[in-house]
């Protein structure tokens, strides 16, 4: 089932969700793991390059994901949550989507402003931003802050899914991870 049904997400939405989640977990992990290695060491540089690649992958995944999300009706939650719960869920989801677009852009901007040539798996990306070392540092700080916000919102998203599944006992979690249910 490619498309969402009234009761569960379709395989395309699920693939976008889980691939995005995996890429975000990888990019956040690489950002932390690289700090265990000395600056300019081969291992740290390699981890940093993988961080950049996965950041670009997140950006490339989220754009079609948003288009797919807008073109498919959301499956209903059974039993229905309160209007406030739905509002909070929508705010967190759309904030995460926005951050998955904005955070990689700020990462690319900070690198290119620092005069770095950025590659996606050895393919050089076009220079989109001018060189400005002072701006590069400021943009890097914003990029890191946005990454921390992504981490906390992702943890809130996971906690909410588990809360709904184990405490409220609705089908919020199984709509994305359980057996697909046709209309």
N, C-alpha and C positions, 0 to 999 in steps of 0.2 A: 504494500500500500504506500504509494509515493506521497499522496496528499494527506493532510490531517482529516480525521473523521470527527464526528461529534464527541467522541469519547477518548481519543488519543492522538498524539502527534504522529504524522507519517514518517516514512523512512528518510526523506530528504531533510525535514526539520530536525530529526534526531541526529542525523549525520552532521549537520551544521553545528548543532549544540555540542555534541561530544567531541568533535574535532576542535572546535573553538576552545572548549574547556581544557582539553589536553594541551593545546598550544599555549594557552594562558598559564597553565601550571608549569610547563616546560620553561617558558620565558621568565617567569618569576623565580623559579628554582635556579636557573642559570645565572640570574642577576645576583643571587645570594651566594651560590657556590663559588663563583669566580673570585670572591673576596678572600677565599682561603688560600689563594695562590699569590706569590709575589708579583708586584707590578711588572709589566713587560715580559713576564715568563711566558713560555710557549703555551702552557696549559691555560693560563688566564686569557691570553689573546684568542685561543681557539674557542673557549667558552663564550667569550664576548662576541665572536663572530657568529656562533650558533644563536646567541641571544638576539642578535640583529636579524638573522634569517627567520627565526620564529616570530619575531615582532612583525616583520613584513608579511609573513603567512597569516597572522591574526588579521591584519588590515585587509588582505586579499580575501579571507574567508568571510569577514563580517559584512562586506558590501553586498554580495549575493544573498547572504543570510537575511539581511534587513529586507531586501526586495522580496525574498521568499516569504518572510514573516508577514509583510504587508499584503501579500497576495493570497494568504491562506487564513481561514477563520480559526481562531483558537478553540481547542476542545474544551468543553464544559468541565468544571470541577464538580464532583459529586461527593458529598453534599456541597451545595454552593457556599462559598465563603462570603463574609460580609463585604459591603461596598468599600469599607476602609481597607480591608485586607487586599482586595483587588487593586485599589488605587496604589497602595504601597508596593505591591508586586510589579505593577506597570512602571512605576517610578524607578525601581531598582533595575528592571530589565532594560528600559530605555537608557538609563544612565550607563549601564554596562555596555550597551551597544555603542553609545557615544564615546565612551572611554576606549573601546576597542578600535575606534577610528582615530581619535585624537591622540592617544598615547603613542602609537607608532609614528604618527606624523611629527610629533614633538621630538621623538628619538631621532628620526631622519634629519630633521631640521638642526638639532644640536650637533650631529655629526658633520653635516655639510657646512654649517656655519663655522665649524672648526677645521674646515678644509680637508675633510676625509672623503675619499671616494667610497661609496657604499655599494656593496655587491649583494645580490640575491643568488646564493649558490654559484659564485664565480661570474655571474652576469652583472656587469656594472649598470647601476641605475643612473638615470639622467640627473644632472645637478639642478635641483629645483630651488635651492636657497643660496643666497650670497654668503661669502666668507666674512665673518665678524667674530673674532675670538671672544670678546667680552659677552656678546649676545649668546654665543655657543654655551658658555658656562651657565648663564641664567636659564636658557632653554633646557639644558641638561637637568638642572634642579627641578624645573617644572615637570619634566618627563619622569623623574624619579618619584616626585610627589604623586603624580597621576598613577604611577605603577602601584604605589602603596594604597591609594584609594581603590584601585581595581582589586587588590588583595583583600581588603576589608569587605568590600561589597560582595566579592565571590564567597568569602566565608559566611557572610550574612545570608546569601542565596542558598548555600548548602545547608546552613542551620535551619532556615525556613522550610526547605524541602523535607528535612528530617523531622522537624516539628510537626509539619502537616501529616507526614506518614505515620509517625509513632504516637503522637499525642492527640492530634485532631482526628486521625484515622480517615482522611479523605484520600482521593486518588490523584492529588497534585503530583506526587513523585512518580507514580506508575504511568501517568499519561506520557512521560518522557522516557521512562526506563523499563516499563513493564511490557507485557504482551500487547501488541497493537490490536485495537478493537475496531471492527468496521462499524459503519453507521447502523 
